[in-house]
Amino acid sequence: MEQDVNNIKKNELEEEKLRAEIELLRANTKNKHIEGDLLKFDILKKQAENKEITTNFKWSNGKYKYVIGGIVIVCLIVPWIISFFFPFFDSQKLKNENQYLRNVQQLKLDSLNRQLSLKIDETTALHEKNARIQKEKIELSRNLLDLDEKFKESKKQLKTVQEEKLQKEKRISALLKQKNNITAEREKNENLANDYKAQTEKSKTKIKKVQEVKKIQETQEEKKKNKTTSVTNSSNTMIKIIAAGKSFQMGSDKNGSDEQPVHTVKFTYDFYISRTEVTQGEYQEITGKNPSYFKGDNLPVEEVSWRDAIKFCNAKSRKHGKAPCYNEKTGECNLNANGYRLPTEAEWEYTARLGLKSKGYNYSGSNTIEKVAWNLNNSMKQTHPVGEKMPNESGIFDMSGNVWEWCNDLYGGTYYELCKNKGIVPDPTGPKEGTEHVLRGGSWLNNDENCRSANRYKSNFDNRSSYIGFRLAQGNIENR
């Protein structure tokens, strides 16, 4: 701006100089014209004199003297006339020159104005540019501050991540140590287990002899107490349960909904039920196979489906000359046949509770589960040889724990309600329709609750598992 103002002042000085020069030109032009006319007049006069001298002086004689005189007069008058009219022409010329100078000056002024406006525009643009630059500087400074804060935050986060990484590494090292310790303990346990198995194998023969003696003694005692008779086969003992004309309260009002309501069941016949669950040795003797996960001749057979169990019952019936109970295609059971079958759910619970002689135990034979059952708390997550725990009042072993036991009945979650509505239910055999069969007694994998005598469970008839087995039953005593 200051430079533009200085340029304007210079232009004003130049304009004043031009005006002074114009005034000088106007003053000098008149004098120059007059002096020029006088010079012309003198030149002409001298030329005339020279001509007059150079002639043969004939011009002064006679008729030419008047002509010469006229020429002289004309030469004297014409310059005067010219000088008289010249100022008019001169002033017009000056006017034109002044107009020209004014136009030139106006053009210069216009150019200066344009330059000034351009300078002003440039200055404004510079100011705006400076303002934008200032704003950008401010934004950059803010961005720098934000970046600085973000850098600090990221630094903190990196520090925390590094600390977390160190903590994780410490945890990993601790877990690795723990894993190594667990591996060492596992190896120790495996060694102990191998030792235990070796000792078990050594003591199997002794246990078998002791069990046989014990079974004979228990059989004799049970005959005296319960007035039962026993029927034996090659590998398991069938215990007669006196139930004809007897009734008992089936179910529980304190636990699962499918155990409710308690209802009255009455039997019109006696039946037999095996002292223990079917063992692997017994199963292999009949079928030639042993599907069990845990191996041992005196361990309960497992990994058997309901259909596998009824095939075994028919095969054993045929081997011992008895009428098979099952249609293996349809699964229908002829309860009047004298062959082996699965117990009905009512038969199973009556035997577990011992009917009218029941002392109201939660488990089959005791309220202390460790005395009568292998369950989750004491099984070491495996099955155990049958008959090692205390029997119930009927001399039946392992009706609580060790393995779940298939029953003949289909499962119905509301079946007990239907029974309750009928009053006293004679010889119940379960619902007529269903897709699953009843399981009873709990297993080595289950807690106390699932090992209760009243507890009910169910599974598809083709399901196999390392915690599912079965025991045998027989009916139609007169035709045995």
C-alpha positions in Angstrom: 0.0 0.0 0.0 2.8 2.4 0.8 4.5 1.7 -2.5 1.2 2.4 -4.3 0.7 5.7 -2.5 4.3 6.7 -3.5 3.6 5.8 -7.1 0.5 8.1 -7.0 2.5 11.0 -5.7 5.1 10.5 -8.4 2.4 10.5 -11.0 1.0 13.8 -9.6 4.5 15.4 -9.8 5.0 14.2 -13.3 1.6 15.7 -14.2 2.5 19.1 -12.8 5.8 19.0 -14.7 3.9 18.3 -17.9 1.5 21.1 -17.3 4.5 23.5 -16.8 6.1 22.3 -20.0 2.8 22.9 -21.9 2.7 26.5 -20.6 6.2 27.1 -21.8 5.4 25.6 -25.2 2.4 28.0 -25.5 4.6 31.0 -24.6 7.4 30.1 -27.0 5.3 29.2 -30.0 4.2 32.7 -30.8 7.7 34.1 -30.6 9.0 31.3 -32.8 6.4 32.0 -35.5 7.1 35.7 -35.6 10.9 35.2 -35.8 10.4 32.6 -38.5 8.4 35.1 -40.6 11.0 37.8 -40.2 13.8 35.4 -41.2 11.8 34.3 -44.3 11.2 38.0 -45.1 15.0 38.8 -44.9 15.8 35.8 -47.0 13.4 36.8 -49.7 14.6 40.4 -49.7 18.2 39.3 -50.1 17.3 36.9 -52.9 15.5 39.8 -54.6 18.4 42.1 -54.2 20.8 39.4 -55.5 18.5 38.9 -58.5 18.3 42.5 -59.1 22.0 42.9 -59.1 22.7 39.9 -61.3 20.4 41.1 -64.0 21.8 43.2 -66.8 20.1 46.1 -65.2 17.6 45.9 -67.9 14.9 45.4 -65.3 15.3 48.8 -64.0 14.7 50.4 -67.3 11.4 50.7 -69.0 8.4 48.7 -68.4 9.9 46.2 -65.9 10.5 48.7 -63.1 6.8 48.6 -62.2 6.8 44.9 -62.1 9.7 44.8 -59.8 8.1 47.4 -57.6 4.9 45.3 -57.4 6.8 42.2 -56.5 8.6 44.0 -53.7 5.4 45.4 -52.4 3.8 41.9 -52.5 6.8 40.5 -50.7 6.4 43.0 -48.0 2.6 42.7 -47.6 2.3 38.9 -47.8 4.5 38.3 -44.7 2.5 40.9 -42.8 -0.8 39.2 -43.8 0.6 35.9 -42.9 1.8 37.2 -39.6 -1.7 38.7 -39.0 -3.5 35.4 -39.7 -0.9 33.0 -38.3 -1.9 33.4 -34.6 -5.3 32.0 -35.5 -3.8 28.9 -37.1 -1.3 28.7 -34.3 -3.8 28.7 -31.5 -5.9 26.0 -33.3 -2.8 23.9 -33.5 -2.1 24.5 -29.8 -5.5 23.5 -28.9 -5.1 20.2 -30.8 -1.7 19.6 -29.1 -3.2 20.4 -25.7 -6.1 18.0 -26.4 -3.6 15.4 -27.5 -1.5 16.0 -24.4 -4.6 15.8 -22.2 -5.6 12.5 -23.9 -2.1 11.2 -23.3 -2.2 12.3 -19.7 -5.7 10.8 -19.3 -4.4 7.5 -20.8 -1.5 7.6 -18.4 -3.9 8.3 -15.5 -6.2 5.5 -16.6 -3.2 3.1 -16.8 -2.1 4.3 -13.4 -5.6 3.8 -12.0 -5.7 0.3 -13.5 -2.3 -0.4 -12.1 -3.4 1.0 -8.7 -6.6 -1.1 -8.8 -4.5 -4.2 -9.7 -2.1 -3.3 -6.9 -5.1 -3.0 -4.5 -6.5 -6.3 -5.7 -3.1 -7.9 -5.3 -2.8 -6.4 -1.9 -6.3 -7.6 -0.9 -5.4 -11.1 -2.3 -2.2 -11.0 -0.3 -4.1 -10.0 2.8 -6.6 -12.8 2.2 -3.8 -15.2 1.5 -2.0 -14.1 4.7 -5.3 -14.6 6.6 -5.7 -18.1 5.1 -2.1 -18.9 6.0 -2.7 -17.7 9.5 -5.7 -19.9 9.8 -3.8 -22.8 8.3 -1.0 -22.1 10.8 -3.6 -22.1 13.7 -5.1 -25.4 12.4 -1.6 -26.9 12.0 -0.7 -25.9 15.5 -4.0 -27.4 16.8 -3.3 -30.5 14.7 0.2 -30.6 16.1 -1.2 -30.4 19.6 -3.8 -33.1 18.9 -1.1 -35.3 17.4 1.1 -34.7 20.4 -1.8 -35.7 22.7 -2.5 -38.7 20.6 1.2 -39.6 20.6 1.2 -39.3 24.4 -2.0 -41.5 24.6 -0.5 -44.1 22.2 2.6 -44.1 24.3 0.6 -44.7 27.4 -1.4 -47.5 25.6 1.8 -49.0 24.3 3.1 -49.0 27.9 0.0 -50.7 29.2 0.1 -53.2 26.3 3.7 -54.0 27.1 2.8 -54.3 30.8 -0.2 -56.6 29.9 2.2 -58.6 27.6 4.6 -59.0 30.5 1.8 -60.1 32.7 0.5 -62.6 30.1 4.0 -63.9 29.7 4.2 -64.3 33.4 0.8 -66.1 33.4 1.9 -68.3 30.5 5.1 -69.2 32.3 3.1 -69.9 35.4 0.6 -72.0 33.4 3.4 -73.9 31.7 4.9 -74.6 35.1 1.4 -75.7 36.3 1.0 -77.8 33.1 4.4 -79.5 33.8 3.3 -80.1 37.3 0.0 -81.5 36.2 1.8 -83.7 33.6 4.1 -85.0 36.3 1.2 -85.6 38.6 -0.7 -87.4 35.8 2.3 -89.6 35.1 2.5 -90.4 38.8 -1.3 -91.1 38.8 -0.9 -93.3 35.7 1.9 -95.2 37.3 -0.3 -95.6 40.4 -3.2 -96.6 38.3 -1.0 -99.2 36.5 0.1 -100.5 39.9 -3.5 -100.5 41.0 -4.5 -102.5 38.0 -1.7 -104.9 38.5 -2.7 -105.4 42.1 -6.4 -105.6 41.0 -5.6 -108.3 38.6 -3.7 -110.2 41.2 -6.5 -109.9 43.7 -9.3 -110.7 41.2 -9.1 -114.4 41.9 -9.2 -113.8 45.7 -12.1 -111.3 45.3 -14.0 -113.8 43.2 -13.7 -116.5 45.8 -14.6 -114.1 48.6 -17.6 -112.8 46.6 -18.8 -116.3 45.9 -18.6 -117.2 49.6 -20.2 -113.9 50.5 -23.0 -114.4 47.9 -23.8 -117.9 49.3 -23.9 -116.5 52.9 -26.1 -113.5 51.8 -28.4 -115.8 49.8 -28.9 -117.9 52.8 -29.6 -114.9 55.0 -32.0 -113.4 52.5 -33.9 -116.6 52.3 -34.4 -116.5 56.0 -35.3 -112.8 56.2 -37.4 -112.2 53.1 -38.6 -115.8 52.5 -37.3 -115.6 49.0 -36.0 -118.4 46.8 -33.2 -118.2 44.4 -32.7 -119.5 40.9 -29.1 -119.5 39.6 -27.6 -119.5 36.2 -24.0 -119.9 35.1 -22.8 -116.4 35.9 -25.6 -114.4 37.8 -28.1 -115.2 40.5 -31.8 -114.4 40.0 -33.5 -113.4 43.3 -37.3 -114.0 43.7 -39.2 -111.0 44.8 -42.4 -111.8 46.6 -44.8 -109.1 45.2 -48.2 -110.8 44.4 -51.0 -109.0 46.1 -48.5 -106.3 47.4 -48.7 -102.6 46.7 -46.4 -99.7 47.3 -46.2 -95.9 46.8 -44.3 -95.2 43.6 -42.7 -91.8 42.8 -41.7 -88.7 44.9 -43.4 -85.4 45.6 -40.1 -83.7 46.6 -38.0 -83.9 43.4 -38.4 -83.9 39.6 -41.7 -83.2 37.9 -41.7 -86.6 36.1 -41.4 -88.3 39.5 -44.7 -86.7 40.6 -47.3 -87.4 41.8 -46.8 -90.3 44.1 -49.3 -93.0 43.2 -50.2 -96.5 44.3 -49.0 -99.6 42.4 -50.2 -103.2 43.1 -48.7 -106.4 41.7 -50.7 -109.5 40.9 -47.5 -111.7 40.4 -44.1 -112.5 41.9 -41.0 -111.9 39.7 -37.3 -112.6 39.7 -34.5 -110.0 39.3 -30.8 -110.5 38.9 -28.6 -110.0 42.0 -26.2 -107.8 40.0 -26.0 -105.9 36.8 -25.1 -108.1 33.8 -21.3 -108.4 33.7 -18.9 -108.2 30.7 -18.0 -111.9 31.2 -21.7 -112.9 31.2 -22.4 -110.8 28.1 -19.4 -112.2 26.2 -20.4 -115.7 27.1 -23.8 -115.3 25.5 -22.9 -113.0 22.5 -19.2 -113.5 22.0 -18.7 -109.8 22.1 -17.7 -107.2 24.7 -18.6 -103.6 23.6 -17.6 -102.0 26.9 -15.3 -99.0 27.2 -14.0 -100.1 30.6 -12.7 -103.7 30.3 -13.0 -106.3 33.0 -14.9 -109.6 33.2 -16.5 -108.7 36.5 -17.3 -105.1 35.5 -20.8 -104.3 34.4 -21.3 -104.4 30.6 -21.8 -100.9 29.1 -22.0 -99.3 25.7 -25.1 -101.3 25.1 -28.4 -99.9 23.7 -31.9 -101.0 24.7 -32.1 -103.0 21.5 -28.7 -104.7 22.4 -30.1 -105.6 25.8 -33.3 -107.3 24.6 -31.3 -109.3 22.0 -29.1 -110.5 24.9 -32.2 -111.4 26.9 -33.6 -113.5 23.9 -30.2 -115.1 23.3 -29.8 -116.2 27.0 -33.4 -117.4 27.0 -32.8 -119.7 24.0 -29.5 -120.9 25.5 -31.3 -122.0 28.7 -34.3 -123.5 26.9 -36.7 -120.8 27.8 -39.3 -118.9 25.7 -37.9 -115.5 24.4 -39.9 -112.5 25.6 -39.1 -110.0 22.8 -40.0 -109.4 19.2 -36.6 -108.0 18.2 -38.1 -106.2 15.2 -40.9 -104.3 17.0 -39.5 -104.4 20.6 -42.8 -105.8 21.9 -42.4 -107.8 25.1 -44.5 -110.9 26.1 -44.6 -110.7 29.8 -46.2 -114.2 30.0 -43.1 -115.9 28.5 -40.8 -117.5 31.0 -37.6 -116.2 29.3 -35.3 -113.3 30.4 -36.3 -109.7 30.0 -35.7 -106.2 31.3 -37.6 -105.3 34.5 -40.5 -103.0 34.2 -40.1 -99.6 35.8 -42.5 -100.5 38.6 -40.6 -103.8 39.3 -37.3 -102.0 39.3 -38.5 -99.3 41.9 -40.3 -101.9 44.1 -37.0 -104.0 44.2 -34.9 -100.9 44.9 -37.2 -99.8 47.8 -38.1 -103.4 48.8 -41.8 -102.6 48.7 -43.6 -102.7 52.1 -40.3 -103.5 54.0 -38.7 -100.2 52.7 -37.1 -98.1 55.4 -37.6 -95.0 53.2 -34.0 -94.7 52.1 -33.0 -92.2 49.4 -30.7 -94.7 47.8 -31.2 -98.5 47.3 -30.2 -99.8 50.7 -29.0 -96.7 52.6 -29.2 -92.9 53.1 -25.4 -92.8 52.8 -24.6 -93.1 49.1 -21.0 -94.2 49.6 -22.1 -97.4 51.3 -24.2 -98.6 48.4 -23.2 -96.8 45.2 -20.3 -95.9 42.9 -21.0 -92.3 41.9 -19.2 -89.2 40.8 -17.7 -88.6 44.2 -16.0 -92.0 44.6 -15.8 -93.8 41.3 -12.6 -92.1 39.9 -14.7 -91.7 36.7 -14.9 -95.4 35.8 -17.1 -98.4 36.5 -16.2 -100.9 39.3 -16.7 -104.6 39.7 -20.3 -105.6 40.6 -21.2 -106.5 44.2 -18.4 -104.5 45.9 -20.8 -102.2 47.7 -23.4 -103.0 50.3 -26.7 -104.6 49.0 -30.2 -103.4 49.7 -32.7 -105.2 51.9 -33.4 -107.8 49.2 -29.7 -108.6 48.7 -29.6 -106.8 45.4 -26.3 -104.9 44.5 -25.6 -101.7 42.7 -29.2 -100.6 42.1 -27.8 -97.1 42.9 -24.8 -96.0 40.9 -22.2 -97.9 38.8 -24.2 -97.8 35.5 -27.7 -96.7 34.5 -30.0 -99.7 34.0 -32.4 -100.1 31.0 -36.1 -100.8 31.9 -38.7 -102.4 29.7 -41.0 -99.4 29.7 -41.3 -96.5 27.3 -40.8 -93.2 28.9 -43.6 -90.7 29.6 -43.0 -87.4 31.4 -46.7 -87.2 32.5 -47.3 -91.0 32.9 -47.5 -90.7 36.7 -50.3 -88.2 36.5 -52.3 -90.7 34.4 -51.6 -93.4 37.0 -52.7 -91.2 39.8 -56.0 -90.5 38.1 -56.7 -94.2 37.9 -56.3 -94.7 41.7 -54.6 -98.1 42.3 -52.7 -99.2 39.2 -52.2 -103.0 38.8 -49.1 -104.2 37.1 -48.1 -101.0 35.2 -46.0 -101.4 32.1 -45.6 -97.8 31.0 -47.1 -95.8 28.2 -48.0 -97.5 25.0 -46.3 -94.9 22.8 -43.0 -93.0 22.9 -39.6 -92.7 21.4 -37.4 -93.2 24.5 -37.0 -95.9 27.1 -36.7 -95.5 30.9 -33.3 -95.6 32.6 -33.0 -96.0 36.4 -30.4 -96.0 39.2 -27.7 -93.4 38.2 -24.1 -94.1 37.3 -20.4 -93.6 38.1 -20.7 -90.2 36.3 -23.7 -88.8 38.3 -24.1 -87.0 41.5 -26.1 -88.0 44.6 -29.4 -86.6 43.2 -29.4 -88.8 40.1 -28.7 -92.0 42.1 -31.9 -91.8 44.2 -34.3 -94.7 44.0 -37.1 -92.5 42.7 -35.1 -90.7 40.1 -36.1 -91.2 36.4 -34.1 -90.8 33.3 -34.6 -91.7 29.6 -32.7 -92.2 26.4 -33.3 -93.3 22.8 -33.4 -97.1 22.3 -30.3 -97.0 20.0 -28.2 -94.9 22.4 -25.0 -96.4 23.7 -22.7 -95.0 26.4 -20.0 -96.0 28.9 -22.5 -95.3 31.8 -25.5 -97.4 30.5 -25.9 -101.1 31.3 -28.8 -103.3 32.4 -29.9 -106.2 34.7 -32.2 -109.1 34.1 -35.8 -109.9 35.2 -38.1 -112.9 34.9 -41.8 -113.3 35.2 -44.5 -116.0 34.9 -43.0 -118.0 37.8 -45.4 -121.0 37.5 -44.1 -121.7 34.0 -40.4 -121.5 34.9 
